[in-house]
Amino acid sequence: MRCPEGSWLPVCGPDDLLPGRGVAALLPDGAQAALFLDRGGRIHAIGNRDPFTGAQVLSRGLTGSADGRPFVASPLLKQRFDLLTGDCLDDPAASIPVYRVRVRDGAAGR
């Protein structure tokens, strides 16, 4: 996963992720990321902080898709966040960070 300062941070292997379930990771700056493996085999990394509550819970959210775009729904207030852009699908004024990922051994990631 690429950190905000530009360096790559090893988090886990693709085999450690289960489709539809998130994993939280602590970043060097103290922030948290949530990683997801979608049902198409792509890995997504977003900020773990729910901007509506401030809680670090998005890794525990439910995944789905809307209009062909993968999202995670916050487990607290159920707002949906696009895993590709970080935009909130339910409130255009809100968004979360999206991080680039790369997968070693030639597997494909975002």
DSSP file (Angstrom, degrees, kcal/mol; ACC not computed):
  #  RESIDUE AA STRUCTURE BP1 BP2  ACC     N-H-->O    O-->H-N    N-H-->O    O-->H-N    TCO  KAPPA ALPHA  PHI   PSI    X-CA   Y-CA   Z-CA
    1    1 A M              0   0    0      0, 0.0     8,-3.4     0, 0.0     2,-0.6   0.000 360.0 360.0 360.0 139.1    0.0    0.0    0.0
    2    2 A R  B     -A    8   0A   0     98,-2.9    98,-0.3     6,-0.2     6,-0.2  -0.769 360.0-142.4 -89.9 123.3    1.3    3.5   -0.8
    3    3 A C    >   -     0   0    0      4,-3.2     3,-2.2    -2,-0.6    97,-0.1  -0.329  28.1-101.8 -77.9 162.7    1.4    5.8    2.2
    4    4 A P  T 3  S+     0   0    0      0, 0.0    -1,-0.1     0, 0.0    -2,-0.0   0.825 122.0  57.4 -56.2 -32.6    0.5    9.5    2.0
    5    5 A E  T 3  S-     0   0    0      2,-0.1    -3,-0.0     1,-0.1    -2,-0.0   0.479 122.2-105.0 -81.3   1.0    4.2   10.4    2.0
    6    6 A G  S <  S+     0   0    0     -3,-2.2     2,-0.2     1,-0.3    -1,-0.1   0.290  80.0 120.1 101.9 -10.0    4.8    8.3   -1.1
    7    7 A S        -     0   0    0     -5,-0.1    -4,-3.2     1,-0.1     2,-0.4  -0.532  63.9-113.7 -87.6 157.7    6.6    5.2    0.4
    8    8 A W  B     -A    2   0A   0     -6,-0.2    -6,-0.2    -2,-0.2    -1,-0.1  -0.719  26.0-160.0 -90.3 139.7    5.2    1.7    0.1
    9    9 A L        -     0   0    0     -8,-3.4     2,-0.3    -2,-0.4    18,-0.0  -0.973  15.2-134.0-121.9 117.3    4.1   -0.1    3.2
   10   10 A P        +     0   0    0      0, 0.0     3,-0.1     0, 0.0    -8,-0.0  -0.554  35.6 161.4 -69.5 131.2    3.8   -3.9    3.3
   11   11 A V        -     0   0    0      1,-0.4     2,-0.3    -2,-0.3    15,-0.1   0.757  55.0 -39.0-116.5 -55.7    0.5   -4.7    5.0
   12   12 A C        -     0   0    0      5,-0.0    -1,-0.4     0, 0.0     5,-0.0  -0.967  58.9 -92.2-164.7 169.7   -0.5   -8.3    4.2
   13   13 A G    >   -     0   0    0     -2,-0.3     3,-2.0     1,-0.1     4,-0.3  -0.578  38.7-110.9 -89.7 158.4   -0.5  -10.8    1.4
   14   14 A P  G >  S+     0   0    0      0, 0.0     3,-1.3     0, 0.0    -1,-0.1   0.810 117.7  61.5 -59.2 -29.2   -3.5  -11.2   -0.9
   15   15 A D  G 3  S+     0   0    0      1,-0.2     0, 0.0     3,-0.0     0, 0.0   0.637  93.6  65.0 -72.7 -12.3   -4.1  -14.7    0.6
   16   16 A D  G <  S+     0   0    0     -3,-2.0     2,-0.4     2,-0.0    -1,-0.2   0.582  91.4  80.0 -82.5 -10.2   -4.7  -12.9    4.0
   17   17 A L    <   -     0   0    0     -3,-1.3     5,-0.1    -4,-0.3    19,-0.1  -0.789  65.1-155.3-102.8 140.7   -7.8  -11.1    2.6
   18   18 A L    >   -     0   0    0     -2,-0.4     3,-2.2     3,-0.4    19,-0.5  -0.929  34.6 -97.7-111.4 137.1  -11.3  -12.7    2.2
   19   19 A P  B 3  S+b   37   0B   0      0, 0.0    19,-0.2     0, 0.0     3,-0.1  -0.260 108.4  11.4 -54.1 131.7  -13.7  -11.3   -0.3
   20   20 A G  T 3  S+     0   0    0     17,-1.9    43,-0.5     1,-0.2     2,-0.4   0.386 107.4 100.7  84.0  -4.6  -16.2   -9.0    1.3
   21   21 A R    <   -     0   0    0     -3,-2.2    16,-0.6    16,-0.3    -3,-0.4  -0.939  61.2-140.3-117.8 137.8  -14.3   -8.7    4.6
   22   22 A G  E     -C   36   0B   0     37,-0.8     2,-0.4    -2,-0.4    14,-0.2  -0.552   5.9-155.9 -95.0 159.6  -12.0   -5.8    5.6
   23   23 A V  E     -C   35   0B   0     12,-1.8    12,-3.0    -2,-0.2     2,-0.3  -0.999  14.5-139.3-131.1 132.6   -8.7   -5.7    7.4
   24   24 A A  E     -C   34   0B   0     -2,-0.4     2,-0.4    10,-0.2    10,-0.2  -0.698  17.5-170.2 -93.3 145.6   -7.5   -2.7    9.3
   25   25 A A  E     -C   33   0B   0      8,-2.5     8,-2.6    -2,-0.3     2,-0.5  -0.999  20.6-129.5-136.1 138.3   -3.8   -1.5    9.2
   26   26 A L  E     -C   32   0B   0     -2,-0.4     6,-0.2     6,-0.2     5,-0.1  -0.755  25.9-146.3 -86.6 128.2   -2.0    1.1   11.2
   27   27 A L    >   -     0   0    0      4,-3.1     3,-2.3    -2,-0.5    -1,-0.0  -0.554  25.8-107.2 -92.3 159.3   -0.1    3.6    9.1
   28   28 A P  T 3  S+     0   0    0      0, 0.0    -1,-0.1     0, 0.0     4,-0.0   0.788 119.0  56.0 -57.2 -28.9    3.2    5.2   10.1
   29   29 A D  T 3  S-     0   0    0      1,-0.0     3,-0.1     2,-0.0    -3,-0.0   0.407 122.4-103.4 -85.3   4.5    1.5    8.6   10.8
   30   30 A G  S <  S+     0   0    0     -3,-2.3    -1,-0.0     1,-0.3     2,-0.0   0.259  85.1 121.1  93.0 -11.8   -1.0    7.0   13.2
   31   31 A A        -     0   0    0     -5,-0.1    -4,-3.1     1,-0.0    -1,-0.3  -0.267  57.0-128.4 -73.3 170.6   -3.9    7.0   10.7
   32   32 A Q  E     -C   26   0B   0     -6,-0.2    16,-1.9    -3,-0.1    17,-0.4  -0.923  14.4-157.5-122.9 150.5   -5.6    3.7    9.8
   33   33 A A  E     -CD  25  47B   0     -8,-2.6    -8,-2.5    -2,-0.3     2,-0.5  -0.890   8.7-144.5-119.7 154.6   -6.4    2.1    6.5
   34   34 A A  E     -CD  24  46B   0     12,-3.3    12,-2.4    -2,-0.3     2,-0.4  -0.987  14.9-159.1-118.4 128.1   -9.0   -0.5    5.6
   35   35 A L  E     -CD  23  45B   0    -12,-3.0   -12,-1.8    -2,-0.5     2,-0.4  -0.879  10.3-176.4-110.1 140.5   -8.1   -3.1    2.9
   36   36 A F  E     -CD  22  44B   0      8,-2.6     8,-2.9    -2,-0.4     2,-0.6  -0.987  21.6-149.9-135.6 143.8  -10.7   -5.1    1.0
   37   37 A L  E     -bD  19  43B   0    -16,-0.6   -17,-1.9   -19,-0.5   -16,-0.3  -0.971  26.9-148.0-106.5 117.7  -10.6   -7.8   -1.6
   38   38 A D    >   -     0   0    0      4,-3.0     3,-2.1    -2,-0.6   -17,-0.0  -0.334  28.9-101.3 -83.6 172.4  -13.7   -7.5   -3.8
   39   39 A R  T 3  S+     0   0    0      1,-0.3    -1,-0.1     2,-0.1    -2,-0.0   0.657 121.6  61.7 -69.1 -14.2  -15.4  -10.4   -5.4
   40   40 A G  T 3  S-     0   0    0      2,-0.1    -1,-0.3     0, 0.0     3,-0.1   0.429 120.6-106.6 -87.8  -0.2  -13.6   -9.6   -8.7
   41   41 A G  S <  S+     0   0    0     -3,-2.1     2,-0.3     1,-0.3    -2,-0.1   0.492  76.1 133.7  90.2   4.4  -10.2  -10.2   -7.1
   42   42 A R        -     0   0    0     67,-0.1    -4,-3.0    68,-0.0     2,-0.4  -0.674  48.8-137.1 -89.9 144.4   -9.2   -6.6   -6.9
   43   43 A I  E     -D   37   0B   0     -2,-0.3    67,-0.9    -6,-0.2     2,-0.4  -0.840  19.6-170.0-101.7 136.2   -7.7   -5.1   -3.7
   44   44 A H  E     -D   36   0B   0     -8,-2.9    -8,-2.6    -2,-0.4     2,-0.4  -0.947   7.2-163.1-124.8 144.5   -8.8   -1.7   -2.4
   45   45 A A  E     +DE  35  99B   0     54,-0.7    54,-2.9    -2,-0.4     2,-0.3  -0.995  19.3 159.9-130.5 127.5   -7.3    0.4    0.4
   46   46 A I  E     -DE  34  98B   0    -12,-2.4   -12,-3.3    -2,-0.4    52,-0.2  -0.844  48.7 -77.1-134.4 168.9   -9.2    3.3    1.9
   47   47 A G  E     -D   33   0B   0     50,-2.3   -14,-0.3    -2,-0.3   -16,-0.0  -0.465  34.0-144.7 -64.9 144.3   -9.1    5.3    5.1
   48   48 A N        +     0   0    0    -16,-1.9    10,-2.3   -23,-0.1     9,-0.9   0.573  68.4 101.7 -88.2 -11.1  -10.6    3.4    8.0
   49   49 A R  B     -F   56   0C   0    -17,-0.4     7,-0.2     7,-0.2    -2,-0.1  -0.646  69.2-137.8 -84.3 122.9  -12.1    6.5    9.7
   50   50 A D    >>  -     0   0    0      5,-3.0     4,-3.1    -2,-0.5     3,-0.7  -0.686  11.2-151.2 -74.0 116.4  -15.8    7.1    9.2
   51   51 A P  T 34 S+     0   0    0      0, 0.0    -1,-0.2     0, 0.0    -2,-0.0   0.689  91.0  56.7 -68.7 -15.3  -16.1   10.8    8.6
   52   52 A F  T 34 S+     0   0    0      3,-0.1    -2,-0.0     1,-0.1    -3,-0.0   0.789 125.7  15.7 -84.2 -28.9  -19.6   11.0   10.1
   53   53 A T  T <4 S-     0   0    0     -3,-0.7     3,-0.1     2,-0.2    -1,-0.1   0.615  91.3-127.9-117.5 -19.9  -18.7    9.5   13.5
   54   54 A G     <  +     0   0    0     -4,-3.1     2,-0.2     1,-0.3    -5,-0.0   0.395  63.8 135.7  82.8  -3.2  -14.9    9.8   13.7
   55   55 A A        -     0   0    0     -5,-0.2    -5,-3.0    -6,-0.1     2,-1.6  -0.535  63.1-125.5 -81.6 145.0  -14.7    6.1   14.6
   56   56 A Q  B    S+F   49   0C   0     -7,-0.2    -7,-0.2    -2,-0.2    -1,-0.1  -0.629  73.3 114.4 -86.4  78.5  -12.1    3.8   12.9
   57   57 A V    >   +     0   0    0     -2,-1.6     3,-2.4    -9,-0.9     4,-0.2   0.446  26.5 103.2-131.9  -3.4  -14.7    1.2   11.7
   58   58 A L  G >  S+     0   0    0    -10,-2.3     3,-1.9    -3,-0.3    -9,-0.1   0.799  77.4  66.1 -62.5 -26.0  -14.9    1.1    7.9
   59   59 A S  G 3  S+     0   0    0    -11,-0.3   -37,-0.8     1,-0.3    -1,-0.3   0.715 101.0  52.2 -64.1 -17.9  -12.9   -2.1    7.8
   60   60 A R  G <  S+     0   0    0     -3,-2.4    -1,-0.3   -12,-0.2    -2,-0.2   0.351  91.1 112.7 -96.4   3.9  -15.9   -3.7    9.6
   61   61 A G  S <  S-     0   0    0     -3,-1.9     2,-0.4    -4,-0.2   -39,-0.3  -0.183  72.9-103.2 -76.4 169.0  -18.3   -2.4    7.0
   62   62 A L  E     -G   73   0D   0     11,-1.3    11,-3.2   -41,-0.1     2,-0.3  -0.753  33.6-141.8 -91.6 136.6  -20.4   -4.4    4.5
   63   63 A T  E     +G   72   0D   0    -43,-0.5     2,-0.3    -2,-0.4     9,-0.2  -0.659  35.4 133.4 -98.3 156.0  -19.2   -4.4    0.9
   64   64 A G  E     -G   71   0D   0      7,-2.0     7,-2.5    -2,-0.3     2,-0.3  -0.893  43.1-102.6-168.8-163.5  -21.4   -4.3   -2.2
   65   65 A S  E     -G   70   0D   0     -2,-0.3     2,-0.4     5,-0.3    17,-0.0  -0.997  16.1-166.6-144.1 148.7  -21.7   -2.5   -5.6
   66   66 A A  E >  S-G   69   0D   0      3,-2.3     3,-1.8    -2,-0.3    -2,-0.0  -0.990  82.8 -11.5-134.2 122.7  -23.9    0.3   -7.0
   67   67 A D  T 3  S-     0   0    0     -2,-0.4    -1,-0.1     1,-0.3     0, 0.0   0.864 131.2 -54.4  54.0  37.5  -24.0    0.9  -10.7
   68   68 A G  T 3  S+     0   0    0      1,-0.2    -1,-0.3     0, 0.0    -3,-0.0   0.502 113.3 119.3  78.8   4.3  -21.0   -1.5  -11.1
   69   69 A R  E <   -G   66   0D   0     -3,-1.8    -3,-2.3    14,-0.0    -1,-0.2  -0.888  63.8-125.0-106.0 130.0  -18.8    0.5   -8.6
   70   70 A P  E     +G   65   0D   0      0, 0.0    13,-2.6     0, 0.0    14,-0.5  -0.463  36.8 172.3 -73.0 143.7  -17.6   -1.3   -5.4
   71   71 A F  E     -GH  64  82D   0     -7,-2.5    -7,-2.0    11,-0.3     2,-0.4  -0.942  28.3-138.9-142.3 165.3  -18.4    0.3   -2.1
   72   72 A V  E     -GH  63  81D   0      9,-2.0     9,-2.9    -2,-0.3     2,-0.5  -0.993  17.9-144.6-122.9 137.2  -18.2   -0.3    1.6
   73   73 A A  E     -GH  62  80D   0    -11,-3.2   -11,-1.3    -2,-0.4     7,-0.2  -0.878  26.6-112.6-101.0 129.1  -21.1    0.8    3.9
   74   74 A S     >  -     0   0    0      5,-2.9     4,-0.9    -2,-0.5   -16,-0.1  -0.318  16.8-136.5 -57.5 137.1  -20.2    2.1    7.3
   75   75 A P  T  4 S+     0   0    0      0, 0.0    -1,-0.2     0, 0.0   -17,-0.1   0.635  97.4  49.0 -71.1 -11.0  -21.3   -0.3   10.1
   76   76 A L  T  4 S+     0   0    0      3,-0.1    -3,-0.0   -21,-0.1    -2,-0.0   0.938 131.5   2.2 -92.5 -67.7  -22.5    2.6   12.2
   77   77 A L  T  4 S-     0   0    0      2,-0.1    -3,-0.0     0, 0.0    -1,-0.0   0.419  92.3-123.5-106.7   0.6  -24.7    5.0   10.1
   78   78 A K     <  +     0   0    0     -4,-0.9     2,-0.1     1,-0.2   -17,-0.0   0.550  50.4 158.2  72.7  12.2  -24.6    2.9    6.9
   79   79 A Q        -     0   0    0     -6,-0.1    -5,-2.9     1,-0.1     2,-0.4  -0.439  37.8-129.6 -63.5 143.1  -23.2    5.6    4.5
   80   80 A R  E     -H   73   0D   0     -7,-0.2     9,-3.0    -2,-0.1    10,-0.6  -0.812  18.7-161.5-102.1 135.9  -21.7    4.0    1.5
   81   81 A F  E     -HI  72  88D   0     -9,-2.9    -9,-2.0    -2,-0.4     2,-0.3  -0.967  22.9-121.1-120.1 128.4  -18.2    5.0    0.3
   82   82 A D  E  >  -H   71   0D   0      5,-2.9     4,-2.4    -2,-0.4   -11,-0.3  -0.498  15.2-149.6 -66.2 125.2  -16.9    4.2   -3.2
   83   83 A L  T  4 S+     0   0    0    -13,-2.6   -38,-0.3    -2,-0.3    -1,-0.2   0.654  94.2  49.9 -73.5 -15.0  -13.8    2.0   -2.9
   84   84 A L  T  4 S+     0   0    0    -14,-0.5    -1,-0.2     3,-0.1   -13,-0.1   0.822 129.5  13.5 -89.9 -35.4  -12.3    3.5   -6.1
   85   85 A T  T  4 S-     0   0    0      2,-0.2    -2,-0.2    12,-0.1    13,-0.2   0.646  88.8-126.3-115.5 -21.2  -12.7    7.2   -5.4
   86   86 A G     <  +     0   0    0     -4,-2.4    10,-1.8     1,-0.3    -3,-0.1   0.382  59.7 145.2  84.5  -3.7  -13.5    7.5   -1.6
   87   87 A D  B     -J   95   0E   0      8,-0.2    -5,-2.9    -6,-0.1     2,-0.5  -0.394  55.0-118.5 -69.1 142.9  -16.6    9.5   -2.4
   88   88 A C  B     -I   81   0D   0      6,-2.1    -7,-0.3     3,-0.4     3,-0.2  -0.724  16.6-156.0 -80.1 125.2  -19.6    9.1   -0.2
   89   89 A L  S    S+     0   0    0     -9,-3.0    -1,-0.1    -2,-0.5    -8,-0.1   0.648  92.6  44.5 -75.7 -15.0  -22.5    7.8   -2.3
   90   90 A D  S    S+     0   0    0    -10,-0.6    -1,-0.2     1,-0.3    -9,-0.1   0.557 123.1  28.0-107.1 -11.7  -25.0    9.2    0.1
   91   91 A D    >   -     0   0    0    -11,-0.3     3,-2.3    -3,-0.2    -3,-0.4  -0.778  62.4-159.9-152.1 100.9  -23.6   12.7    0.8
   92   92 A P  T 3  S+     0   0    0      0, 0.0    -4,-0.1     0, 0.0    -1,-0.1   0.645  89.7  66.6 -61.2 -13.5  -21.5   14.3   -1.9
   93   93 A A  T 3  S+     0   0    0     -6,-0.1     2,-0.3     2,-0.0    -6,-0.0   0.610  94.9  69.7 -81.0 -10.9  -19.9   16.6    0.7
   94   94 A A    <   +     0   0    0     -3,-2.3    -6,-2.1    -6,-0.2     2,-0.3  -0.808  54.9 156.0-112.2 148.7  -18.1   13.7    2.4
   95   95 A S  B     -J   87   0E   0     -2,-0.3    -8,-0.2    -8,-0.2    -9,-0.1  -0.969  25.0-140.7-157.4 168.9  -15.2   11.5    1.3
   96   96 A I        -     0   0    0    -10,-1.8   -46,-0.1    -2,-0.3     2,-0.0  -0.911  36.3 -89.2-130.3 158.3  -12.4    9.3    2.6
   97   97 A P        -     0   0    0      0, 0.0   -50,-2.3     0, 0.0     2,-0.4  -0.365  33.8-153.1 -67.0 148.6   -8.8    8.8    1.5
   98   98 A V  E     -E   46   0B   0    -52,-0.2     2,-0.4   -13,-0.2   -52,-0.3  -0.987   9.2-157.0-120.8 134.0   -8.0    6.2   -1.1
   99   99 A Y  E     -E   45   0B   0    -54,-2.9   -54,-0.7    -2,-0.4     2,-0.2  -0.861  17.7-118.1-112.6 145.3   -4.6    4.5   -1.2
  100  100 A R        -     0   0    0     -2,-0.4   -98,-2.9   -98,-0.3     2,-0.4  -0.521  31.3-160.4 -74.6 147.6   -2.8    2.8   -4.1
  101  101 A V        -     0   0    0   -100,-0.2     2,-0.4    -2,-0.2     8,-0.2  -0.944  10.8-169.9-126.7 152.0   -2.0   -0.8   -3.6
  102  102 A R        -     0   0    0     -2,-0.4     2,-0.5     8,-0.1     6,-0.1  -0.992  12.3-146.6-137.8 147.7    0.4   -3.1   -5.3
  103  103 A V        -     0   0    0      4,-0.5     3,-0.4    -2,-0.4     6,-0.1  -0.944  15.1-133.5-117.1 130.0    0.6   -6.8   -5.0
  104  104 A R  S >  S+     0   0    0     -2,-0.5     3,-1.1     1,-0.2    -1,-0.0  -0.230  82.6  44.8 -73.7 169.0    3.9   -8.7   -5.1
  105  105 A D  T 3  S-     0   0    0      1,-0.2    -1,-0.2    -2,-0.0     0, 0.0   0.724 127.4 -71.0  66.8  25.8    4.4  -11.9   -7.2
  106  106 A G  T 3  S+     0   0    0     -3,-0.4    -1,-0.2     1,-0.2    -2,-0.1   0.463  89.5 143.5  78.3   0.6    2.7  -10.5  -10.2
  107  107 A A    <   -     0   0    0     -3,-1.1    -4,-0.5     1,-0.1     2,-0.3  -0.431  53.7-109.5 -71.3 152.8   -0.9  -10.6   -8.8
  108  108 A A        +     0   0    0     -6,-0.1     2,-0.2    -2,-0.1   -65,-0.2  -0.657  44.8 159.9 -90.2 137.5   -3.1   -7.6   -9.9
  109  109 A G              0   0    0     -2,-0.3   -65,-0.1    -8,-0.2   -67,-0.1  -0.757 360.0 360.0-135.2-175.2   -4.1   -4.9   -7.5
  110  110 A R              0   0    0    -67,-0.9    -8,-0.1    -2,-0.2   -66,-0.1   0.424 360.0 360.0 -88.6 360.0   -5.4   -1.3   -7.9
